């Protein structure tokens, strides 16, 4: 495996670790607040706000991780009926639409950034750009993954496994299905 691929794998492991850390922190904060509220008739307002912020980050970082694994929801009912060239065409059209959505998402985040930068969270006092700025990471991350797959498709370097995943014939990492598919 090349150094570049190991670096990319490491980056995604960091993203997955970040998601796990966000989820763990959310569980601790929400559970702690429930215990404080019902047992001691008090609570920590900071934990409510931070858990909401962590949920936003968890969701948007998770979207990039899921995009890498080709695990976003898709409708394969039509695509599975096509042959390899029809599937490639559908993949190209789908990737083009995803790129348009990423561009719109990035542009919207860019346009909202000045407003969010001047808005302050009521309890933590941090700029809301730290919360909603995750749109930059998500739009760029998904766009880069989509561009890489589109490049592989257009240059004929797309793996049969990726095309089979796109058509819904096998799940990511399903070695038994891959073996059956290739036989």
Secondary structure, DSSP 4 states (H G I P E B T S, - for coil): --HHHHHHHHHHHHHHHHHHHHHHHHHHHHHHHHHHHHHHS---HHHHHHHHHHHHHHHHHHHHHHHHTT-S----TTGGGS-HHHHHHHHHHHHHHHHHHHHHHHHHHHHHHHHHHH-B-TTT--BTHHHHTHHHHHHHHHHHHHHHHHHHHHTT---HHHHHHHTTSS-TT-HHHHHHHH-
